[in-house]
Amino acid sequence: MEGQLPPQEIREEISHTIRAADDIIAGNYASDYPSKESLDPREGFVGPILDLNDETLNPREIAEVEAWIERKLGAKPDNAPIKTRYISPDEVTKVVVYNVPLGQEGDKWFISRWQNEGEKPSYVLWSEEMYEEQLEFGYTEIEGES
């Protein structure tokens, strides 16, 4: 129909990110994920699962990844249980780690929200150990607002 925009497609790299995250959670670690924003199964994503500051994302892509995050958390991020909070050494970045362990026994992964002051949040999937290492990088565990 004239005047209507075509439906927005989900780019392969977005679908790939979701599939790779599902593989990691299932314990299926591939040694080579060929995209630029690849996955290192020892650490988690090199880039975020969803970066709401990325202006190249279309609304359908954002909705698809947000729905994936909600399915994994069992709730919208604002309503999901919180495991811990961190703040960066310069106090610009706040991190909320959700208390919804994903993965196999002894191989726990958690979704977190990272947000720089004045920016929209990004969501990351990391192993439990990677979050614990943030203290070594100068992050401080905090109580209170998310």
C-alpha positions in Angstrom: 0.0 0.0 0.0 1.3 3.4 -0.9 2.5 5.5 2.0 3.2 2.6 4.3 6.7 1.6 5.4 7.8 -1.9 4.8 8.0 -4.0 8.0 11.3 -3.7 9.7 13.6 -6.8 9.5 15.7 -8.2 12.3 19.3 -8.1 11.0 21.3 -11.4 11.1 23.8 -10.1 13.7 20.9 -9.4 16.1 19.5 -12.9 15.7 23.0 -14.3 15.9 23.6 -12.6 19.3 20.4 -14.1 20.7 21.3 -17.6 19.4 24.8 -17.3 20.7 23.5 -16.3 24.2 21.1 -19.2 24.2 24.0 -21.5 23.3 26.2 -20.2 26.1 23.4 -20.5 28.6 22.8 -24.1 27.4 26.5 -24.9 27.9 27.2 -25.2 24.2 30.3 -23.2 23.7 31.4 -22.9 20.1 35.0 -21.8 19.7 34.3 -19.5 16.8 31.4 -17.1 16.5 32.2 -15.3 13.3 30.6 -11.9 13.9 32.5 -8.8 14.8 30.7 -8.6 18.1 31.7 -12.2 18.9 31.3 -14.3 21.9 34.0 -15.6 24.1 32.5 -18.4 26.2 35.1 -17.9 29.0 34.0 -14.3 29.5 30.7 -13.5 27.8 29.8 -11.1 25.1 32.5 -8.8 23.8 29.7 -6.3 23.3 26.3 -6.1 25.0 23.3 -8.2 24.2 21.4 -4.9 23.8 22.8 -1.4 23.8 19.9 1.1 23.7 22.4 3.8 22.8 23.0 2.1 19.4 21.1 4.2 16.9 21.4 1.6 14.2 18.9 -0.7 16.0 15.3 -0.5 14.7 12.3 -0.7 16.9 11.6 -4.4 16.0 15.2 -5.4 16.8 14.9 -3.6 20.2 11.6 -5.3 21.0 12.9 -8.7 20.0 16.0 -8.5 22.3 14.0 -6.9 25.1 11.5 -9.8 24.9 14.4 -12.3 25.1 15.8 -10.5 28.2 12.3 -10.5 29.8 11.9 -14.3 29.1 15.3 -15.0 30.7 14.6 -12.8 33.7 11.0 -13.9 34.1 10.0 -10.2 34.3 10.8 -6.8 32.9 14.2 -5.7 34.1 12.7 -3.0 36.4 10.8 -5.8 38.2 13.4 -8.5 38.2 15.2 -9.5 41.4 18.6 -7.9 41.9 21.7 -9.9 43.0 24.1 -6.9 43.4 24.9 -3.4 42.3 28.2 -1.9 41.4 29.4 1.6 40.6 32.5 2.4 38.5 35.6 4.0 40.1 34.7 7.4 38.4 31.1 7.0 39.6 29.8 7.4 36.0 28.7 3.8 35.4 26.1 2.0 37.5 25.7 -1.7 37.1 22.7 -3.9 38.2 23.2 -7.6 38.2 19.9 -9.5 38.1 19.5 -12.4 40.5 18.3 -14.9 37.9 21.0 -17.5 37.4 21.1 -18.9 33.9 23.0 -22.0 32.7 24.1 -25.3 33.9 24.9 -26.3 37.4 28.3 -24.9 38.3 28.3 -22.7 35.2 26.1 -19.7 36.1 25.5 -16.7 33.9 23.7 -13.5 34.8 22.2 -10.7 32.8 23.1 -7.2 34.0 22.2 -3.6 33.1 25.1 -1.1 32.6 24.3 2.5 32.4 26.5 5.5 32.1 25.3 8.8 33.5 23.1 10.6 30.9 22.8 7.5 28.6 20.4 4.7 28.0 21.2 1.3 29.5 23.0 -1.6 27.9 22.4 -5.3 28.8 25.2 -7.8 29.1 25.4 -11.6 29.7 28.5 -12.6 31.7 29.6 -15.5 33.8 29.3 -15.1 37.6 33.2 -14.9 37.8 33.3 -11.9 35.4 31.0 -9.9 37.8 33.1 -10.8 40.8 36.2 -9.6 38.9 34.7 -6.1 38.6 35.9 -5.4 42.2 39.4 -6.0 41.0 38.8 -3.4 38.3 37.9 -0.7 40.9 34.1 -1.2 40.9 32.5 -0.9 44.3 29.5 -2.9 45.4 26.7 -0.5 46.3 23.3 -0.6 48.0 20.3 1.5 47.2 19.0 2.9 43.9 19.4 1.0 40.6 
